[in-house]
Amino acid sequence: MQRKTINNRDIDTHWLHTESDYPIAPGLQSEVTLWDGTLEQVETIRDAHRAGTLAFRHEITRSHFVGRPFSTWDDVTKAVGEPWEAGLKMLDKVRDQLSSVELPRPKNIRRQPCWSDEAGDELDLDRYRAREPFWRTSHRARATAPRVVTMAVNIAASCAMSSLAIAWRGATACMMADILEAQGYRVEILAACIMSGVWRNGNSNLQGTWIKKVDERCDIADLINALSGWYFRTVLFGSTGLTGKYAVSHMGMPGKVTKEMVKAIDPATSDECWLIEGAFDFRSAVSLATRLLGTLAEAETVKASTY
């Protein structure tokens, strides 16, 4: 865990809440926390609760609000470390719907095999006997687009948001990660959250949790847990109590995450940052994926005269 306090003037203060036009207060501060993973986050909260140092009053036992039945923080910790079958079924349903849509495909930048009559790295005798180019080599496609893409998925959600609606963001991020990595790109996924006015002094809570780093495979079970409503309403809410300050009763207002906020959470993230925001149904998910993948495909277009 890494924690720091920043002035709101140091990040983009012209963002709007997801449900109102009330902006973040530039004269106040944000408590910023970066987690290395979901288990580190929930285990830290559980241990603080056991030690009696967690400043958190909200009841995690309110299953109608949380979205799953929990009795203790041990129950929450166990759930975070295990596949959530209901959530995985929702994810499969969403991905099946998205798979029926033709989306822009970025150029494949993996090394591709090619054949030559003159020189190469390996000789193919069968091609030689067939009087075909028999020297095998490979090359990588030239591309102007970056090779590493950071997907920052906003995990904040209104208390009125359904579990299925919340699952769309995770499904969209997962689908685009599959497309990009199949084409040779490297993808990292950060679950991000901004809640303004969390504490009585008016300060905001900005958090990020790494779900997938560049050299890791995407853990679907971990992804759907981290982007679920019950994770947000237990673990993310509970994280505010680690500061030793009690949050206001409504836990602040969820807002839109900006690229400046992502850099504030972790300056090491890629400059190519995709904000997974506002995808709560089939139409909005397709629109978001089409726009982001299409932007990358356009950036890769290189005229022959360039070379």
N, C-alpha and C positions, 0 to 999 in steps of 0.2 A: 504494500500500500504506500502511495505517495500522496502527501497532503500539503496544500499551500493556500494562501489567501491572496486574491488579486483585486485590484480596483476595477470596477465595471467599465471605467473609461478605457481600460486596456483591451477590451474585447468589443465586438460589434454591439453597440447598445441600441441599434435601431430595429431590433427584431420585435416581432409581435407574438403575443400568446396565441396558442392554438384556438382559443375560444373567445378572445377579446382583443381589443386594440390597445391594451394597457402595456406600455413598454417597460423594460427593465430600468431601474433607477440608476443613472450613470454616476450619481454621487455616492452610492453605497458600494459594498464589496460582495464578492462571491467566494464561498468556501469550495475549493476545487479538490477532488479526490480521484486518484487513478488506481484501479484495481487490476491485478495481474490475471484474474480469473474469477469465475462465479463462486467457486469453493472458498477461495481466500476471503471473499467478501462476506459470505454468510457465516463462515467459521469465526471470523473476527467479531461479528455481531453476537453470535451465540456465546462466545467466551466472555465478552463484555457483560452480557446479561447474567451469566453465571457469577461474575465477579461483583455484580451490583453497580456497575459503572455506566450502564446504558441509559441515557436520558431519553426514554421513549415510553409514551403513555398509551399509544394506540393498541387496540386489541387485535392480535393476529388470529384470534379464534372466530372472528365474524366471517364465516365462510360465504355468506350471501354477498359480502362486499369483496372479500379477498379473491374468491373464485375457486378455492379448494379448502377442505377441512383441515385445520391445524390446531393442535392443542399447545405445543411448546416450540421453542426455537430449535430443539433437537429434531422435531418433526420437519420443520422447514429445511434444516440442513440436510436431512436424509432425502427429501424430495428434490433438492437442487442437484444432488449427486446421482440421481436415478432418472431413467427415461420417463417422461410423462405421456402415458399411452393416449389419453384423450387429446393432448396437444399434438402428438405425432400424427394422429388420424386427421386432425384439422389441417395440419401442414400438408399431408398427402393430398387431401381434397383440393386445397388451394393450388398446389403445384401441378396437379392434373389439369386443372382449368387453365393455368397459365401456359402449359406445354402445348395447348392447341392453337396458340397464337404465334404467328410468324414475326419474330423480333429481329432487329438489326444484328448482324454478326460481325464483330471486329475481325480484322485481318489476322490470320494465323501467323504468329511470330516465332513459332518453334522452328528448329532446324529441320529443313525438308530435304529428303534424298533426291539426288539428280544424277544423270548418267552422261558420260562423255566418251568420245572416241580417242581422246588424246592423253588425258591424265586424270588421276583420282587417287583415292585412298585404298580402294579394294577392287580386285579383279573378279568379275562374275563370268565363269567359264560357260555357263549355259547361254548367256546373252552373247558371248563371243562366238559360239558355234552357230547361233541363230543370226549372226551378222547384224547384231544390234549394238548400240553404244554399250560398252562393257565395263568402263571404269566408273566406280561408284564414289560419290562424294556428297557433301551436304552444304546447304547455305541457309542463312537466316534472312527472313524477309525484312526489308528496311521499313521502319515505321517512325513517324514523328511523335506518336503518342507515348506517354510514359509506360513503363513496364510494370510498375507497382501501383495498385489502386487501393485506397482506403475507403471502406464503406462504413460510414458513421450512421448507425441506426438509432433513431430517437425512440427510446423505450418508454417515455412518459405517455400517459393516456388519461383521459377523463374517467371519472368513476362510473359514468354512464356507458362507457365503451364495452361492447360485448367481447367475449374471448375470441370468437371467430374473427371479428374485425381486427383485433390486435395481432392475430396470427398472420395477416396479409403482409405486414412489413418484413417479418422474418422470412416468409416464403419468397418474397420478391428479392431480398438480399441473397438468399441461398441460391435461387435460380440464376441470378446474374453472376454470382461467384462461379457457379458451374460453367457457364458460358465462357467467361473470361479465362479461367484456368485451362479449359479445353483448348483455347487458342494460344496458350503459352504465357499468359499474364500471371502475375503474382498478386494475390488479394489478401488484405487483412480486414477484419471486421471488428469494429468497436461499438459496443452498446453505450450510447450517450444519453444524458438526461439533464435538463435544466428546470429547476423549480424556483421561481422567484418569490421573495417574501416568506421564506420558510420559517425564519426566526423572528422574534419580537422586535429585534433591532432593524428589521427590513432586509437583511442580507439574503442572498440567494444561494442555492445549492447546485453546484455543477459537478456531475460525476461521469466517469467513464470506466467501463469494464471490458477488458480484452476477451473477445469470444474466439477469435482466430488470428494468430499472428502470421506473418508472411510465409514462413517455412512450415506451418502446421496445416494439417488437414482439417476441414470443417467438421466439427462434431455436431451433427444435426440435433441430437438430444439436448446438448448443452445450449445450442442456439435457440431452440423453441422454449426452453425453460427461461433463459435470460430475457426473452422478448415477450414473455407472458404477462398477463395482468396480475396474476398472483405473485410473481417475482417482484414486480414493481411495487405492489401494495404491502409487501412484507419486507423484503431485503432492502430495496431502495429507500423506503420509508424508514426502516430501522437504522440505516446508515447515518441518518441525520443525528441520531442520538449518540454517535461515537465522539462528537465534538464536546459532549458534556453539557450541551444547551438543549433545552426542550423546544421542540418545534411548535408552531401555532396549531390550533386544532384542525384547520383545513389543509395543513401540510403544504401551503403555498399554491402557486399556479403553474401548471405545466406549460412550457413554451417551446418554440421552435429552436432547434440547434443550428448554429451557424458554423462556417468553416473556421472563423476566428475562435469560437469556443472549443472546437476540436483541437486546434493548435495549443490552446491554453491548457487543455486536459493533458495532452502529450505532444510536445514539440517535435517528436521524432516521427510523427505520422507523415505519410506521403503527401506531396503537394497536390497530387491528383486525388481530391477528396470528394466522394459522392455522398450526398445527404439523403438518406432513406427516410423520407418524411411524407406524411399525408396519404400513404397507401393503405386504405382501410376497406377496400372492396375490389372486385375484379377489374372494373374500368379504371380506377385510379392507379392500381398496381401496373396494369399494362401501359398506361400513359407514362408513368414514371420510368419503367424499364425501357420503353421505346425511346424516350428522350435521352436518358443517360447513355445507353448503348449506341444510339444514333450519333450523339456528340463525339464519342470515342471513334466511331467509324469514320466520321468526317475528318477528324484530326489526323487519321492515318492516311488519308488520300494524298498521294504524292504524284505529281505530274512526271512523266517520263523525262521531260527536259531538265528536271532538277538534277538528274544524275548524269 
